[in-house]
Amino acid sequence: MILGGILGSIVFFFVGFLFHGVILESHYLYFQGQGSVLHQVREMGWMIHIAGHIVSGFALSLTYVMARKFWGPGPMTAIRAGLIVALFTAGGTAAEYAMYNFGTMIPVMTFANNIVGATLATLAAGVVYKD
């Protein structure tokens, strides 16, 4: 489970980089110009960001381990578990859309990132998990 958590963390981080660092780069640059997004990461920002991904990876790995009790081992269990966890972020991304001046694309792609990232991270954790 620990190895799955580490691998899940790495997968989740890189999916987030793809969505936020590549796909949404021009959107973030625009909002930096507007003053809504920081031009530089806060002190300790990267460490906190990485720590959050590590916590997420372990939580997704643990969720897969627990889901196996109900749905049995396998990739479909990992996909279901990751998708269910990702759906818990709907409220936060809806709030991002409703209450922040980030346009539509950033909240929509953040939710897509959560779905893809959590699902792939849980699948990766499941691949390395052994009873």
C-alpha positions as a Python dict, from the first residue, in 0.01 Angstrom:
ca = {
    (1, 'M'): (0, 0, 0),
    (2, 'I'): (289, 238, 74),
    (3, 'L'): (446, 181, -267),
    (4, 'G'): (103, 233, -424),
    (5, 'G'): (68, 560, -234),
    (6, 'I'): (405, 681, -358),
    (7, 'L'): (332, 580, -716),
    (8, 'G'): (-19, 729, -696),
    (9, 'S'): (130, 1055, -569),
    (10, 'I'): (368, 1074, -862),
    (11, 'V'): (95, 996, -1116),
    (12, 'F'): (-144, 1249, -958),
    (13, 'F'): (128, 1518, -959),
    (14, 'F'): (215, 1465, -1326),
    (15, 'V'): (-149, 1459, -1437),
    (16, 'G'): (-192, 1789, -1252),
    (17, 'F'): (115, 1929, -1427),
    (18, 'L'): (-28, 1827, -1763),
    (19, 'F'): (-363, 1996, -1694),
    (20, 'H'): (-247, 2303, -1502),
    (21, 'G'): (107, 2352, -1630),
    (22, 'V'): (52, 2269, -1997),
    (23, 'I'): (-316, 2283, -2098),
    (24, 'L'): (-411, 2578, -1876),
    (25, 'E'): (-80, 2767, -1892),
    (26, 'S'): (-215, 3055, -2104),
    (27, 'H'): (-516, 3090, -1874),
    (28, 'Y'): (-297, 3117, -1565),
    (29, 'L'): (-70, 3367, -1740),
    (30, 'Y'): (-374, 3580, -1820),
    (31, 'F'): (-493, 3572, -1459),
    (32, 'Q'): (-140, 3651, -1339),
    (33, 'G'): (-162, 3965, -1548),
    (34, 'Q'): (-494, 4045, -1382),
    (35, 'G'): (-343, 3995, -1036),
    (36, 'S'): (-562, 3695, -951),
    (37, 'V'): (-279, 3440, -961),
    (38, 'L'): (58, 3485, -791),
    (39, 'H'): (357, 3545, -1019),
    (40, 'Q'): (578, 3340, -790),
    (41, 'V'): (499, 3045, -565),
    (42, 'R'): (484, 3137, -196),
    (43, 'E'): (770, 3042, 32),
    (44, 'M'): (730, 2673, 115),
    (45, 'G'): (461, 2658, -156),
    (46, 'W'): (615, 2372, -355),
    (47, 'M'): (679, 2169, -42),
    (48, 'I'): (318, 2211, 69),
    (49, 'H'): (195, 2133, -283),
    (50, 'I'): (403, 1814, -303),
    (51, 'A'): (301, 1712, 50),
    (52, 'G'): (-63, 1748, -53),
    (53, 'H'): (-6, 1516, -348),
    (54, 'I'): (166, 1263, -123),
    (55, 'V'): (-132, 1267, 115),
    (56, 'S'): (-367, 1230, -182),
    (57, 'G'): (-167, 938, -323),
    (58, 'F'): (-177, 752, 7),
    (59, 'A'): (-548, 823, 50),
    (60, 'L'): (-619, 689, -300),
    (61, 'S'): (-407, 380, -236),
    (62, 'L'): (-589, 316, 91),
    (63, 'T'): (-924, 366, -82),
    (64, 'Y'): (-831, 102, -339),
    (65, 'V'): (-727, -142, -65),
    (66, 'M'): (-1059, -92, 113),
    (67, 'A'): (-1264, -109, -210),
    (68, 'R'): (-1116, -452, -286),
    (69, 'K'): (-1315, -590, 8),
    (70, 'F'): (-1641, -500, -171),
    (71, 'W'): (-1561, -521, -542),
    (72, 'G'): (-1264, -760, -544),
    (73, 'P'): (-915, -692, -679),
    (74, 'G'): (-852, -559, -1024),
    (75, 'P'): (-836, -253, -1244),
    (76, 'M'): (-1212, -188, -1250),
    (77, 'T'): (-1211, -163, -872),
    (78, 'A'): (-927, 90, -887),
    (79, 'I'): (-1104, 291, -1157),
    (80, 'R'): (-1433, 293, -961),
    (81, 'A'): (-1261, 392, -637),
    (82, 'G'): (-1062, 671, -803),
    (83, 'L'): (-1368, 803, -980),
    (84, 'I'): (-1572, 807, -659),
    (85, 'V'): (-1300, 998, -476),
    (86, 'A'): (-1274, 1244, -766),
    (87, 'L'): (-1648, 1309, -755),
    (88, 'F'): (-1605, 1436, -400),
    (89, 'T'): (-1420, 1736, -549),
    (90, 'A'): (-1727, 1853, -744),
    (91, 'G'): (-1830, 2094, -468),
    (92, 'G'): (-1490, 2259, -453),
    (93, 'T'): (-1459, 2303, -826),
    (94, 'A'): (-1818, 2430, -846),
    (95, 'A'): (-1726, 2689, -582),
    (96, 'E'): (-1416, 2780, -783),
    (97, 'Y'): (-1645, 2851, -1079),
    (98, 'A'): (-1915, 3030, -879),
    (99, 'M'): (-1705, 3248, -648),
    (100, 'Y'): (-1369, 3313, -812),
    (101, 'N'): (-1283, 3521, -1114),
    (102, 'F'): (-1104, 3242, -1302),
    (103, 'G'): (-1340, 3217, -1595),
    (104, 'T'): (-1488, 2883, -1693),
    (105, 'M'): (-1193, 2689, -1828),
    (106, 'I'): (-986, 2667, -1507),
    (107, 'P'): (-1267, 2523, -1287),
    (108, 'V'): (-1385, 2283, -1560),
    (109, 'M'): (-1033, 2160, -1631),
    (110, 'T'): (-958, 2138, -1258),
    (111, 'F'): (-1252, 1901, -1221),
    (112, 'A'): (-1137, 1704, -1527),
    (113, 'N'): (-787, 1692, -1374),
    (114, 'N'): (-933, 1557, -1049),
    (115, 'I'): (-1125, 1285, -1233),
    (116, 'V'): (-837, 1176, -1457),
    (117, 'G'): (-570, 1221, -1189),
    (118, 'A'): (-751, 1037, -910),
    (119, 'T'): (-857, 755, -1142),
    (120, 'L'): (-509, 703, -1288),
    (121, 'A'): (-340, 742, -949),
    (122, 'T'): (-569, 481, -793),
    (123, 'L'): (-513, 252, -1091),
    (124, 'A'): (-136, 292, -1052),
    (125, 'A'): (-161, 220, -679),
    (126, 'G'): (-368, -88, -756),
    (127, 'V'): (-113, -220, -1005),
    (128, 'V'): (159, -240, -743),
    (129, 'Y'): (-58, -346, -446),
    (130, 'K'): (-6, -701, -323),
    (131, 'D'): (-194, -867, -35),
}
